[in-house]
Amino acid sequence: MTIIQQWMDTYPFYFILVLAIILYELGFSRKLPILKKLATYVLLAIGCIPLTILKVLGLPIIGAMIVAAVILFLARLRRPMNLRDEPSSHE
């Protein structure tokens, strides 16, 4: 566990970027053409710079992003079950 903590303290931008990409894919992504997807990821990387600054200042950004990823993952798992349980209004 100390190795992971050491890497998070040494390279916080990369951890925040990876977590931001995971959050985007779990909660907000759509099918996009490749150039629009590339532009989205570039803007996402630019948006991670202020988060990295906040992490360096001592705020628990990485922990909050991990919690958000778990919540979005659980919501994604739950979504198909909700669709199956609801009666169809077409019939």
PyMOL commands that set and color helices and strands:
alter all, ss='L'
color gray80, all
select helices_A, chain A and resi 2-10+12-27+34-56+61-85
alter helices_A, ss='H'
color red, helices_A
deselect
rebuild
show_as cartoon
